[in-house]
Amino acid sequence: MASGELEIEQSSERKSRTAGVIWGIAKCGKTTFLTSLPGKKLFVMLDPDGDMSLPDSPDIHILRLYEQPDDLIIRYLTDKLPTLLRRNEQQFDSCIVDSLSTLGQICLNEAIRTNVGESSKNGEKFKPTIDAPGLSAYGSRTARTVDIVNKVLRATGSVGMHCWFTSHEDEPKTNAKGDFLGSTMTLSGKAINGVGLNVSEIWYMSQHDGKWKIAISPCRGRSPMGSRLFDVTGDIEFRLKFNPELGTDQPHSITTWYNTWVASGRAKLEVPK
């Protein structure tokens, strides 16, 4: 499409892709499962050594941003990565940013480094620190995180590229007696809402006794979850039967679910059995 031109498409001719967030406790298999995304994949790694969970494969490419300083990471994610994705000269089919939790911390670190919220009032000075960042630094963290996510989503969407993010589970909320009240991602409420508004899938992943489970609607005190790919009016949690050694060509893979969804005329899928 030329600059300034817009196209009106017939619904069956529109570009399709998946965009989502998969979250859960550290090392529960999120990154491993996202290798089931279609085609040639670019993993943008922010978690130090997170790529150790990725196998050697001609379809997997890794950008180890975690090796760089915080300010460079933010500049790259804000400007260079969206440009790279829009051009898509390497013909990537899927992009994965791992993880939003680390991105939020990087954005907070940079807000502190650049003295966001520094002030002097009535003879009292405030300077943000890692121990006391201040409301302005927290606000900057949220704004930068959501801005980067939206820029990556728009860039990947412009070329029909699948785009997923991982996020970690926060410490559970409890009452005064220590009873479990609920749990969510390690992001602020505003960041969760800002990211959630712009993706179609939010899945919670867990692992117990060597078995994976995915929940696609709020349950067991965890939220948010949701799906435009699956029918959430019935079962909302299922056992994930994914074998990393089999790649994308297996019943329980995002590639298989996406292809089935497209072939069905984009009708919602039944929850996998």
C-alpha positions, 0 to 999 in steps of 0.5 A: 500500500502506498503512503496515504492510501487505504484499501477496503477489503472483502472480509475473506481477503483480509490479512490474518495473524494471531497476536497474544500474550501468554503468561505464567510462572517463570520457566513453565514452558511459555517460550518453548510453546511459542516455537509452535507459531507459524513459519520463520520466527524471530525471538526478541529476547529481553530475559537474560539467557532466556533463549537457552530454552530454544532449540537449534532450528533453521526456523528460529532466529534470536535477537539477544537484546538482553546483552545491551544497556537499558537505554539502547534496548528502549531505543531499539524497541521504539524505533529500529525494531518496528522499522525492521519488522515493517520491511521484513526483509528476512521474511519472518512469519512470527515475532515473539518478545520475551518478556513484558515483565523484563521490559517493564523493569527496563523501562523503570530503570531508564525512568530512574536513570533519566530522573523522571519526576525529580523535583524541588518543592518548599526546600525539599528535593526528590530524586528517583531511586531504585528504592523509591522511584516515585509515581512519575517514574512508575507512570513513565514505565507504564507509558513506555511499555504500552507504547513499545507493545503497540508499535511492535503490534502495528509493525507486525500487523502491517505485514501480517506477521504473528506477534506474541509476548510473554509475561511472568506471574506476579506474587499472589495477593492474599488476605490478612490470614494468608488466604489466596485472593488472586494473581495476575501478570507482573505489570501495572493494572494500566499496563495490563489493560493497555496491552490487553486491549490490543491483542486477541489472545491472553492465555495463562499457562501452568505446569504440574507433574510434567503436564502443561495446562492453558486457560483461555478465560479467567479461572482459579483466581487468575486473570486476565485471560481471553480469546478470539480464536477459541469458543470460551462459552464452554471449557475454558482450560485444557491440557496442552499436549505439545511435543517440542521435538515435533515442531509445528506439525502436531494437533496442539500447536498455534500453527495448527489452530490458526490454520484450522481457524482460517480454513473454517472461515474464521469461526471460533474453534472448540477448546482442544481435547 
